[in-house]
């Protein structure tokens, strides 16, 4: 049985370690479609409650947080700070220091 795109997104996002972030585009590229960043965002927005998917670790390519209506004002940055993610003075994630660099073993099997 093949997994849906959303399930593949969730499986990959779960592999990102605490203290690091990934971008929507990075997740899309790792799943074989670098132009599907919006599909990744949609999948995360519709993630099942209680699924233990660390959606807060996904940011845009500039290191900016999701809109406040997704997590609530300040929630995403507070969760990331609690994991040790470093922020720049403008409030974005320091992507040089915190961008997840997955190893081949981190990648889920293709469907």
N, CA, C and O atoms as CSV, one atom per row, in Angstrom:
chain,resi,resn,atom,element,x,y,z
A,1,UNK,N,N,0.842,-1.176,0.000
A,1,UNK,CA,C,0.000,0.000,0.000
A,1,UNK,C,C,0.889,1.242,0.000
A,1,UNK,O,O,1.767,1.375,0.853
A,2,UNK,N,N,0.672,2.136,-0.936
A,2,UNK,CA,C,1.495,3.337,-0.985
A,2,UNK,C,C,0.944,4.390,-0.029
A,2,UNK,O,O,-0.256,4.449,0.237
A,3,UNK,N,N,1.842,5.208,0.472
A,3,UNK,CA,C,1.458,6.262,1.408
A,3,UNK,C,C,1.074,7.515,0.641
A,3,UNK,O,O,1.555,7.757,-0.466
A,4,UNK,N,N,0.202,8.306,1.245
A,4,UNK,CA,C,-0.171,9.578,0.636
A,4,UNK,C,C,1.004,10.543,0.758
A,4,UNK,O,O,1.944,10.309,1.517
A,5,UNK,N,N,0.932,11.626,-0.002
A,5,UNK,CA,C,1.984,12.638,0.074
A,5,UNK,C,C,2.082,13.182,1.492
A,5,UNK,O,O,3.180,13.361,2.019
A,6,UNK,N,N,0.951,13.440,2.101
A,6,UNK,CA,C,0.949,13.941,3.474
A,6,UNK,C,C,1.657,12.990,4.426
A,6,UNK,O,O,2.441,13.425,5.269
A,7,UNK,N,N,1.390,11.712,4.301
A,7,UNK,CA,C,2.044,10.726,5.161
A,7,UNK,C,C,3.550,10.716,4.947
A,7,UNK,O,O,4.317,10.547,5.895
A,8,UNK,N,N,3.971,10.897,3.697
A,8,UNK,CA,C,5.410,10.957,3.409
A,8,UNK,C,C,6.021,12.217,4.034
A,8,UNK,O,O,7.127,12.169,4.573
A,9,UNK,N,N,5.304,13.341,3.961
A,9,UNK,CA,C,5.770,14.583,4.596
A,9,UNK,C,C,5.918,14.349,6.090
A,9,UNK,O,O,6.960,14.673,6.660
A,10,UNK,N,N,4.900,13.794,6.735
A,10,UNK,CA,C,4.939,13.582,8.182
A,10,UNK,C,C,6.101,12.673,8.578
A,10,UNK,O,O,6.783,12.931,9.569
A,11,UNK,N,N,6.324,11.617,7.809
A,11,UNK,CA,C,7.414,10.688,8.121
A,11,UNK,C,C,8.761,11.395,8.073
A,11,UNK,O,O,9.620,11.159,8.922
A,12,UNK,N,N,8.946,12.260,7.083
A,12,UNK,CA,C,10.220,12.966,6.964
A,12,UNK,C,C,10.368,14.022,8.050
A,12,UNK,O,O,11.434,14.137,8.655
A,13,UNK,N,N,9.330,14.784,8.304
A,13,UNK,CA,C,9.394,15.836,9.319
A,13,UNK,C,C,9.690,15.239,10.694
A,13,UNK,O,O,10.401,15.851,11.491
A,14,UNK,N,N,9.160,14.065,10.978
A,14,UNK,CA,C,9.433,13.406,12.272
A,14,UNK,C,C,10.924,13.093,12.448
A,14,UNK,O,O,11.387,12.954,13.580
A,15,UNK,N,N,11.669,12.982,11.373
A,15,UNK,CA,C,13.084,12.626,11.452
A,15,UNK,C,C,13.997,13.821,11.740
A,15,UNK,O,O,15.164,13.644,12.089
A,16,UNK,N,N,13.472,15.020,11.596
A,16,UNK,CA,C,14.268,16.212,11.890
A,16,UNK,C,C,14.551,16.303,13.376
A,16,UNK,O,O,13.627,16.195,14.182
A,17,UNK,N,N,15.791,16.498,13.755
A,17,UNK,CA,C,16.141,16.490,15.176
A,17,UNK,C,C,15.767,17.786,15.893
A,17,UNK,O,O,15.710,18.846,15.270
A,18,UNK,N,N,15.515,17.706,17.190
A,18,UNK,CA,C,15.292,18.920,17.974
A,18,UNK,C,C,16.495,19.853,17.843
A,18,UNK,O,O,17.636,19.402,17.742
A,19,UNK,N,N,16.226,21.145,17.847
A,19,UNK,CA,C,17.304,22.121,17.737
A,19,UNK,C,C,17.658,22.474,16.309
A,19,UNK,O,O,18.581,23.253,16.071
A,20,UNK,N,N,16.929,21.906,15.350
A,20,UNK,CA,C,17.168,22.226,13.953
A,20,UNK,C,C,15.838,22.517,13.277
A,20,UNK,O,O,14.771,22.180,13.791
A,21,UNK,N,N,15.924,23.149,12.116
A,21,UNK,CA,C,14.729,23.439,11.321
A,21,UNK,C,C,14.970,22.973,9.895
A,21,UNK,O,O,16.106,22.765,9.469
A,22,UNK,N,N,13.876,22.817,9.176
A,22,UNK,CA,C,13.920,22.541,7.741
A,22,UNK,C,C,12.977,23.538,7.088
A,22,UNK,O,O,12.156,24.164,7.759
A,23,UNK,N,N,13.100,23.679,5.779
A,23,UNK,CA,C,12.190,24.566,5.063
A,23,UNK,C,C,11.158,23.725,4.318
A,23,UNK,O,O,11.357,22.537,4.063
A,24,UNK,N,N,10.049,24.380,3.976
A,24,UNK,CA,C,9.015,23.704,3.200
A,24,UNK,C,C,9.609,23.180,1.892
A,24,UNK,O,O,9.348,22.045,1.492
A,25,UNK,N,N,10.405,24.015,1.233
A,25,UNK,CA,C,11.028,23.617,-0.025
A,25,UNK,C,C,12.027,22.488,0.142
A,25,UNK,O,O,12.133,21.617,-0.720
A,26,UNK,N,N,12.751,22.498,1.233
A,26,UNK,CA,C,13.713,21.428,1.499
A,26,UNK,C,C,12.988,20.090,1.649
A,26,UNK,O,O,13.412,19.080,1.087
A,27,UNK,N,N,11.898,20.092,2.407
A,27,UNK,CA,C,11.120,18.858,2.575
A,27,UNK,C,C,10.591,18.387,1.222
A,27,UNK,O,O,10.670,17.203,0.894
A,28,UNK,N,N,10.051,19.324,0.438
A,28,UNK,CA,C,9.537,18.973,-0.893
A,28,UNK,C,C,10.641,18.368,-1.757
A,28,UNK,O,O,10.424,17.349,-2.413
A,29,UNK,N,N,11.815,18.982,-1.762
A,29,UNK,CA,C,12.933,18.483,-2.575
A,29,UNK,C,C,13.371,17.100,-2.112
A,29,UNK,O,O,13.639,16.225,-2.935
A,30,UNK,N,N,13.446,16.899,-0.810
A,30,UNK,CA,C,13.853,15.594,-0.289
A,30,UNK,C,C,12.845,14.504,-0.648
A,30,UNK,O,O,13.187,13.323,-0.718
A,31,UNK,N,N,11.597,14.919,-0.875
A,31,UNK,CA,C,10.575,13.951,-1.282
A,31,UNK,C,C,10.459,13.828,-2.793
A,31,UNK,O,O,9.568,13.144,-3.296
A,32,UNK,N,N,11.362,14.493,-3.523
A,32,UNK,CA,C,11.431,14.316,-4.958
A,32,UNK,C,C,10.736,15.354,-5.806
A,32,UNK,O,O,10.717,15.224,-7.030
A,33,UNK,N,N,10.156,16.396,-5.193
A,33,UNK,CA,C,9.487,17.426,-5.971
A,33,UNK,C,C,9.799,18.797,-5.388
A,33,UNK,O,O,9.031,19.316,-4.578
A,34,UNK,N,N,10.928,19.392,-5.797
A,34,UNK,CA,C,11.363,20.654,-5.192
A,34,UNK,C,C,10.399,21.821,-5.389
A,34,UNK,O,O,10.537,22.848,-4.724
A,35,UNK,N,N,9.432,21.683,-6.282
A,35,UNK,CA,C,8.474,22.768,-6.514
A,35,UNK,C,C,7.181,22.589,-5.722
A,35,UNK,O,O,6.199,23.287,-5.974
A,36,UNK,N,N,7.174,21.670,-4.777
A,36,UNK,CA,C,5.953,21.353,-4.028
A,36,UNK,C,C,5.952,21.913,-2.611
A,36,UNK,O,O,5.337,21.326,-1.720
A,37,UNK,N,N,6.624,23.032,-2.387
A,37,UNK,CA,C,6.683,23.614,-1.038
A,37,UNK,C,C,5.289,23.920,-0.500
A,37,UNK,O,O,5.018,23.716,0.684
A,38,UNK,N,N,4.411,24.406,-1.364
A,38,UNK,CA,C,3.048,24.718,-0.899
A,38,UNK,C,C,2.280,23.458,-0.536
A,38,UNK,O,O,1.446,23.480,0.370
A,39,UNK,N,N,2.546,22.373,-1.223
A,39,UNK,CA,C,1.893,21.102,-0.876
A,39,UNK,C,C,2.376,20.614,0.490
A,39,UNK,O,O,1.601,20.049,1.261
A,40,UNK,N,N,3.654,20.832,0.785
A,40,UNK,CA,C,4.193,20.483,2.101
A,40,UNK,C,C,3.495,21.330,3.162
A,40,UNK,O,O,3.066,20.806,4.190
A,41,UNK,N,N,3.380,22.633,2.920
A,41,UNK,CA,C,2.706,23.514,3.875
A,41,UNK,C,C,1.264,23.072,4.102
A,41,UNK,O,O,0.786,23.062,5.237
A,42,UNK,N,N,0.576,22.709,3.030
A,42,UNK,CA,C,-0.813,22.253,3.155
A,42,UNK,C,C,-0.892,20.963,3.973
A,42,UNK,O,O,-1.774,20.815,4.819
A,43,UNK,N,N,0.018,20.044,3.724
A,43,UNK,CA,C,0.017,18.787,4.474
A,43,UNK,C,C,0.239,19.052,5.958
A,43,UNK,O,O,-0.432,18.460,6.803
A,44,UNK,N,N,1.179,19.939,6.279
A,44,UNK,CA,C,1.456,20.239,7.683
A,44,UNK,C,C,0.291,20.978,8.337
A,44,UNK,O,O,-0.014,20.754,9.508
A,45,UNK,N,N,-0.347,21.846,7.586
A,45,UNK,CA,C,-1.497,22.574,8.114
A,45,UNK,C,C,-2.629,21.602,8.458
A,45,UNK,O,O,-3.423,21.859,9.363
A,46,UNK,N,N,-2.693,20.487,7.730
A,46,UNK,CA,C,-3.740,19.490,7.939
A,46,UNK,C,C,-3.258,18.271,8.718
A,46,UNK,O,O,-3.910,17.227,8.711
A,47,UNK,N,N,-2.117,18.407,9.386
A,47,UNK,CA,C,-1.567,17.281,10.142
A,47,UNK,C,C,-2.545,16.840,11.228
A,47,UNK,O,O,-3.181,17.677,11.870
A,48,UNK,N,N,-2.666,15.540,11.433
A,48,UNK,CA,C,-3.592,15.052,12.456
A,48,UNK,C,C,-3.140,15.450,13.859
A,48,UNK,O,O,-1.951,15.417,14.175
A,49,UNK,N,N,-4.096,15.821,14.683
A,49,UNK,CA,C,-3.784,16.144,16.082
A,49,UNK,C,C,-3.301,14.884,16.774
A,49,UNK,O,O,-3.784,13.786,16.498
A,50,UNK,N,N,-2.351,15.051,17.666
A,50,UNK,CA,C,-1.835,13.913,18.395
A,50,UNK,C,C,-0.911,13.033,17.584
A,50,UNK,O,O,-0.493,11.973,18.051
A,51,UNK,N,N,-0.584,13.462,16.368
A,51,UNK,CA,C,0.268,12.655,15.512
A,51,UNK,C,C,1.743,12.775,15.821
A,51,UNK,O,O,2.573,12.128,15.183
A,52,UNK,N,N,2.069,13.597,16.792
A,52,UNK,CA,C,3.471,13.794,17.186
A,52,UNK,C,C,4.350,14.188,16.012
A,52,UNK,O,O,5.457,13.677,15.843
A,53,UNK,N,N,3.844,15.089,15.220
A,53,UNK,CA,C,4.594,15.601,14.086
A,53,UNK,C,C,5.131,16.968,14.482
A,53,UNK,O,O,4.342,17.876,14.745
A,54,UNK,N,N,6.442,17.145,14.531
A,54,UNK,CA,C,7.015,18.418,14.978
A,54,UNK,C,C,6.950,19.500,13.890
A,54,UNK,O,O,7.975,19.973,13.399
A,55,UNK,N,N,5.736,19.869,13.537
A,55,UNK,CA,C,5.510,20.861,12.478
A,55,UNK,C,C,6.190,22.189,12.772
A,55,UNK,O,O,6.521,22.939,11.854
A,56,UNK,N,N,6.398,22.477,14.046
A,56,UNK,CA,C,7.018,23.755,14.421
A,56,UNK,C,C,8.452,23.874,13.907
A,56,UNK,O,O,8.994,24.978,13.861
A,57,UNK,N,N,9.067,22.775,13.526
A,57,UNK,CA,C,10.452,22.810,13.028
A,57,UNK,C,C,10.554,23.156,11.551
A,57,UNK,O,O,11.651,23.149,10.993
A,58,UNK,N,N,9.436,23.457,10.911
A,58,UNK,CA,C,9.446,23.805,9.493
A,58,UNK,C,C,9.187,25.301,9.356
A,58,UNK,O,O,8.198,25.826,9.869
A,59,UNK,N,N,10.091,25.973,8.658
A,59,UNK,CA,C,10.016,27.426,8.464
A,59,UNK,C,C,10.152,27.731,6.978
A,59,UNK,O,O,10.426,26.837,6.178
A,60,UNK,N,N,9.960,28.993,6.611
A,60,UNK,CA,C,10.160,29.325,5.202
A,60,UNK,C,C,11.649,29.474,4.909
A,60,UNK,O,O,12.478,29.400,5.815
A,61,UNK,N,N,11.976,29.680,3.658
A,61,UNK,CA,C,13.394,29.683,3.240
A,61,UNK,C,C,14.209,30.798,3.869
A,61,UNK,O,O,15.439,30.733,3.888
A,62,UNK,N,N,13.542,31.814,4.382
A,62,UNK,CA,C,14.235,32.926,5.048
A,62,UNK,C,C,14.351,32.704,6.555
A,62,UNK,O,O,14.935,33.521,7.267
A,63,UNK,N,N,13.795,31.602,7.032
A,63,UNK,CA,C,13.835,31.315,8.460
A,63,UNK,C,C,12.712,31.969,9.242
A,63,UNK,O,O,12.769,32.054,10.469
A,64,UNK,N,N,11.690,32.431,8.534
A,64,UNK,CA,C,10.554,33.073,9.196
A,64,UNK,C,C,9.524,32.037,9.623
A,64,UNK,O,O,9.413,30.959,9.041
A,65,UNK,N,N,8.779,32.400,10.654
A,65,UNK,CA,C,7.772,31.521,11.226
A,65,UNK,C,C,6.530,31.450,10.337
A,65,UNK,O,O,6.318,32.291,9.463
A,66,UNK,N,N,5.725,30.432,10.584
A,66,UNK,CA,C,4.418,30.305,9.932
A,66,UNK,C,C,3.532,31.449,10.408
A,66,UNK,O,O,3.805,32.041,11.452
A,67,UNK,N,N,2.485,31.770,9.668
A,67,UNK,CA,C,1.569,32.817,10.134
A,67,UNK,C,C,1.057,32.502,11.538
A,67,UNK,O,O,0.884,31.337,11.897
A,68,UNK,N,N,0.816,33.546,12.327
A,68,UNK,CA,C,0.419,33.388,13.728
A,68,UNK,C,C,-0.842,32.554,13.896
A,68,UNK,O,O,-1.031,31.935,14.944
A,69,UNK,N,N,-1.712,32.523,12.887
A,69,UNK,CA,C,-2.950,31.758,13.025
A,69,UNK,C,C,-2.727,30.250,12.927
A,69,UNK,O,O,-3.643,29.474,13.201
A,70,UNK,N,N,-1.537,29.831,12.545
A,70,UNK,CA,C,-1.250,28.397,12.446
A,70,UNK,C,C,-0.978,27.808,13.826
A,70,UNK,O,O,-1.587,26.806,14.200
A,71,UNK,N,N,-0.077,28.413,14.581
A,71,UNK,CA,C,0.299,27.906,15.900
A,71,UNK,C,C,-0.255,28.762,17.035
A,71,UNK,O,O,-0.408,28.287,18.160
A,72,UNK,N,N,-0.550,30.001,16.742
A,72,UNK,CA,C,-0.878,30.989,17.762
A,72,UNK,C,C,0.295,31.942,17.859
A,72,UNK,O,O,1.431,31.555,17.582
A,73,UNK,N,N,0.040,33.186,18.248
A,73,UNK,CA,C,1.114,34.181,18.304
A,73,UNK,C,C,2.285,33.750,19.200
A,73,UNK,O,O,2.106,33.485,20.389
A,74,UNK,N,N,3.467,33.687,18.616
A,74,UNK,CA,C,4.684,33.387,19.366
A,74,UNK,C,C,4.906,31.943,19.735
A,74,UNK,O,O,5.945,31.621,20.311
A,75,UNK,N,N,3.982,31.060,19.430
A,75,UNK,CA,C,4.102,29.668,19.864
A,75,UNK,C,C,5.236,28.947,19.139
A,75,UNK,O,O,6.050,28.276,19.774
A,76,UNK,N,N,5.295,29.081,17.826
A,76,UNK,CA,C,6.324,28.371,17.059
A,76,UNK,C,C,7.720,28.801,17.505
A,76,UNK,O,O,8.578,27.952,17.747
A,77,UNK,N,N,7.955,30.099,17.615
A,77,UNK,CA,C,9.290,30.554,18.022
A,77,UNK,C,C,9.608,30.112,19.449
A,77,UNK,O,O,10.756,29.785,19.748
A,78,UNK,N,N,8.614,30.096,20.328
A,78,UNK,CA,C,8.854,29.645,21.706
A,78,UNK,C,C,9.240,28.167,21.731
A,78,UNK,O,O,10.147,27.774,22.465
A,79,UNK,N,N,8.557,27.351,20.934
A,79,UNK,CA,C,8.899,25.927,20.861
A,79,UNK,C,C,10.321,25.738,20.338
A,79,UNK,O,O,11.083,24.929,20.867
A,80,UNK,N,N,10.667,26.485,19.303
A,80,UNK,CA,C,12.014,26.365,18.722
A,80,UNK,C,C,13.076,26.849,19.707
A,80,UNK,O,O,14.119,26.213,19.855
A,81,UNK,N,N,12.818,27.961,20.374
A,81,UNK,CA,C,13.778,28.455,21.374
A,81,UNK,C,C,13.976,27.420,22.479
A,81,UNK,O,O,15.089,27.225,22.966
A,82,UNK,N,N,12.893,26.763,22.865
A,82,UNK,CA,C,12.974,25.729,23.889
A,82,UNK,C,C,13.837,24.547,23.481
A,82,UNK,O,O,14.351,23.827,24.337
A,83,UNK,N,N,14.000,24.344,22.187
A,83,UNK,CA,C,14.857,23.270,21.668
A,83,UNK,C,C,16.280,23.747,21.409
A,83,UNK,O,O,17.141,22.956,21.025
A,84,UNK,N,N,16.531,25.038,21.618
A,84,UNK,CA,C,17.876,25.565,21.413
A,84,UNK,C,C,18.129,26.162,20.044
A,84,UNK,O,O,19.279,26.436,19.704
A,85,UNK,N,N,17.088,26.373,19.244
A,85,UNK,CA,C,17.259,26.997,17.939
A,85,UNK,C,C,17.688,28.444,18.149
A,85,UNK,O,O,17.153,29.145,19.008
A,86,UNK,N,N,18.653,28.877,17.359
A,86,UNK,CA,C,19.213,30.223,17.464
A,86,UNK,C,C,18.478,31.157,16.512
A,86,UNK,O,O,18.233,30.822,15.353
A,87,UNK,N,N,18.132,32.334,17.024
A,87,UNK,CA,C,17.425,33.337,16.235
A,87,UNK,C,C,18.320,34.544,15.982
A,87,UNK,O,O,19.199,34.865,16.781
A,88,UNK,N,N,18.079,35.195,14.869
A,88,UNK,CA,C,18.763,36.439,14.517
A,88,UNK,C,C,18.001,37.615,15.124
A,88,UNK,O,O,16.852,37.450,15.533
A,89,UNK,N,N,18.614,38.799,15.192
A,89,UNK,CA,C,17.925,39.957,15.768
A,89,UNK,C,C,16.591,40.298,15.102
A,89,UNK,O,O,15.717,40.876,15.749
A,90,UNK,N,N,16.418,39.955,13.829
A,90,UNK,CA,C,15.153,40.266,13.146
A,90,UNK,C,C,14.038,39.258,13.464
A,90,UNK,O,O,12.926,39.392,12.954
A,91,UNK,N,N,14.324,38.258,14.298
A,91,UNK,CA,C,13.325,37.284,14.698
A,91,UNK,C,C,13.271,36.030,13.839
A,91,UNK,O,O,12.474,35.131,14.105
A,92,UNK,N,N,14.106,35.962,12.820
A,92,UNK,CA,C,14.150,34.761,11.980
A,92,UNK,C,C,15.182,33.781,12.537
A,92,UNK,O,O,16.063,34.155,13.311
A,93,UNK,N,N,15.054,32.533,12.130
A,93,UNK,CA,C,15.989,31.495,12.549
A,93,UNK,C,C,17.338,31.726,11.874
A,93,UNK,O,O,17.393,32.111,10.706
A,94,UNK,N,N,18.416,31.494,12.602
A,94,UNK,CA,C,19.752,31.545,12.025
A,94,UNK,C,C,19.927,30.262,11.196
A,94,UNK,O,O,20.321,29.215,11.709
A,95,UNK,N,N,19.623,30.383,9.912
A,95,UNK,CA,C,19.622,29.214,9.033
A,95,UNK,C,C,21.012,28.621,8.855
A,95,UNK,O,O,21.141,27.418,8.629
A,96,UNK,N,N,22.042,29.434,8.952
A,96,UNK,CA,C,23.407,28.892,8.823
A,96,UNK,C,C,23.718,27.925,9.952
A,96,UNK,O,O,24.431,26.941,9.754
A,97,UNK,N,N,23.194,28.196,11.111
A,97,UNK,CA,C,23.500,27.368,12.275
A,97,UNK,C,C,22.483,26.260,12.512
A,97,UNK,O,O,22.822,25.224,13.084
A,98,UNK,N,N,21.253,26.462,12.085
A,98,UNK,CA,C,20.188,25.556,12.518
A,98,UNK,C,C,19.497,24.765,11.413
A,98,UNK,O,O,18.609,23.965,11.705
A,99,UNK,N,N,19.879,24.963,10.155
A,99,UNK,CA,C,19.224,24.220,9.084
A,99,UNK,C,C,19.616,22.738,9.163
A,99,UNK,O,O,20.796,22.395,9.230
A,100,UNK,N,N,18.616,21.890,9.154
A,100,UNK,CA,C,18.826,20.450,9.208
A,100,UNK,C,C,19.542,19.990,7.952
A,100,UNK,O,O,19.141,20.322,6.836
A,101,UNK,N,N,20.594,19.230,8.142
A,101,UNK,CA,C,21.348,18.638,7.039
A,101,UNK,C,C,21.178,17.120,7.125
A,101,UNK,O,O,22.018,16.430,7.702
A,102,UNK,N,N,20.088,16.603,6.548
A,102,UNK,CA,C,19.817,15.169,6.697
A,102,UNK,C,C,20.857,14.295,6.004
A,102,UNK,O,O,21.423,14.649,4.971
A,103,UNK,N,N,21.074,13.166,6.605
A,103,UNK,CA,C,21.931,12.135,6.032
A,103,UNK,C,C,21.033,11.172,5.243
A,103,UNK,O,O,19.824,11.137,5.476
A,104,UNK,N,N,21.588,10.412,4.339
A,104,UNK,CA,C,20.756,9.470,3.571
A,104,UNK,C,C,19.925,8.544,4.467
A,104,UNK,O,O,18.810,8.166,4.108
A,105,UNK,N,N,20.460,8.188,5.610
A,105,UNK,CA,C,19.718,7.294,6.522
A,105,UNK,C,C,18.513,7.994,7.150
A,105,UNK,O,O,17.624,7.324,7.674
A,106,UNK,N,N,18.466,9.332,7.108
A,106,UNK,CA,C,17.335,10.083,7.637
A,106,UNK,C,C,16.131,10.054,6.715
A,106,UNK,O,O,15.008,10.312,7.146
A,107,UNK,N,N,16.361,9.741,5.443
A,107,UNK,CA,C,15.299,9.829,4.463
A,107,UNK,C,C,14.434,8.590,4.474
A,107,UNK,O,O,14.947,7.471,4.463
A,108,UNK,N,N,13.098,8.780,4.495
A,108,UNK,CA,C,12.221,7.608,4.464
A,108,UNK,C,C,12.260,6.920,3.114
A,108,UNK,O,O,12.587,7.536,2.099
A,109,UNK,N,N,11.932,5.666,3.107
A,109,UNK,CA,C,11.878,4.914,1.842
A,109,UNK,C,C,10.802,5.507,0.949
A,109,UNK,O,O,9.767,5.971,1.428
A,110,UNK,N,N,11.052,5.488,-0.334
A,110,UNK,CA,C,10.071,5.968,-1.296
A,110,UNK,C,C,8.923,4.967,-1.383
A,110,UNK,O,O,9.114,3.774,-1.147
A,111,UNK,N,N,7.719,5.458,-1.727
A,111,UNK,CA,C,6.570,4.527,-1.798
A,111,UNK,C,C,6.720,3.520,-2.922
A,111,UNK,O,O,5.846,2.674,-3.114
